[in-house]
Amino acid sequence: MPKAKTHKGTAKRFRLTRRGKLMRHRANCNHILTKKSADRKRRLRNSTSVPVKGDVKKIKRMLNK
């Protein structure tokens, strides 16, 4: 059986922590930033975990982890 390939689009968007938790960046922090408050932009800067268990399973399969 051939080696499973990593889905590169997924690899660019998610990363695994050492404990196996999936981390993602928050949306809405790329453009049209002048109308967003500094508090909102600061909050969007931080990454967060993927909350839905079914999504985690799919993403890990795409990352071959």
Secondary structure, DSSP 8 states (H G I E B T S, - for coil): -------HHHHHHEEE-TTS-EEE--SS-SS--TTS-HHHHHHHHS-EE---HHHHHHHHHHHT-
